[in-house]
Each structure stands twice: as C-alpha cells, then as structure tokens.
Amino acid sequence: MNTKQVQNAETPVPKTPQMNERDFLNDMLATEKYMTLSYSVFLHEASHQALYQDMMNIFTETQNCQRELYELMFKKGWYKLEAADAQKLQQTYQQFQGYRSQLPHSSQPMQ
C-alpha cells in the first residue's frame, strides 16, 4: 500500500546528546496537548459558571498555543501527516451515515 505523506522540507538540527530546537518544540507541543486534554476534562465537570468561563478562556489560549506549535513544527518539516485517501474517506462517511440513521433525531442532514 502506497501512503503519501504530507511534509515540508525538514530543517536540520544538530545530532548531539543535548536537546535541540526540535526536541524543545516537541516537548512543548506534548505538554500543550496534555494541558488541553486536562482542561477539557475540567470543563466537562465544572459546576460553577464563573470558574467554568475563566477556565474556558485559559483552555482557548492553551489550544491556540498548541496549534501555533504544531504549525511551526509542520513548517520546519518536523511533523508529518498522511494524505487522506478519497475512497477511504467516502467509506468512512457512509459508515457513519449508517450509524447516524440509527440515532434519535437523525432526520436532519449531516453538514
């Protein structure tokens, strides 16, 4: 099976035991992902509206930071993606349309 990867040219980094720019960005990205996941759990369980709103603001800032780190790593060629196969996308869409038809209130078309 031939998978196509979507990737920019990789920015070289020194191959030394010390952390390099790529290592630091990768660590920061992993931390931001963990933080957004943790904030999301908090938001699901928050019972106080003002606290919920404050945390939602922090979550949004953290999510934006995570996205910026991802975009920077992708730009530098340090983050690879696999190109989606149109046939697989269509099959998955049809599969979930079948699931959707089994749900209550499924009369509205999927956007």
C-alpha positions, -999 to 999 in steps of 0.1 A, spaced: 0 0 0 14 33 -10 8 60 16 15 96 7 30 118 34 24 155 36 56 171 49 77 202 44 114 201 39 130 192 72 150 219 90 183 202 101 191 201 138 224 191 155 226 154 163 240 157 198 230 144 233 218 179 242 182 189 234 179 208 202 152 232 189 131 202 176 133 184 209 122 216 228 93 222 204 82 186 205 83 187 243 63 219 244 37 205 219 33 174 240 28 195 271 2 217 255 -17 187 242 -17 172 277 -29 205 292 -57 210 267 -69 174 274 -68 180 312 -86 214 308 -112 197 287 -120 172 315 -122 200 340 -146 219 317 -169 189 314 -171 187 352 -172 223 363 -203 233 382 -195 270 389 -202 292 358 -176 319 365 -149 293 372 -160 275 340 -157 307 320 -123 315 334 -110 280 326 -126 281 292 -105 313 284 -74 295 296 -83 264 276 -87 285 245 -54 303 250 -37 269 255 -54 254 225 -42 283 204 -7 279 216 -8 242 208 -19 250 173 9 275 168 35 250 180 20 223 156 21 248 127 57 257 134 68 221 136 49 213 104 65 243 87 100 231 98 93 196 85 93 181 119 56 170 118 44 146 91 9 139 80 -5 111 59 -26 122 29 -62 110 32 -73 85 6 -106 98 -10 -120 63 -12 -114 56 25 -130 90 34 -161 81 14 -163 47 30 -160 62 65 -186 88 57 -210 62 45 -203 41 76 -211 69 99 -242 79 79 -254 44 86 -247 49 124 -264 83 123 -296 69 108 -299 47 139 -298 77 163 -329 95 175 -334 129 159 -315 118 128 -338 134 103 -316 165 98 -289 162 71 -253 159 82 -233 191 74 
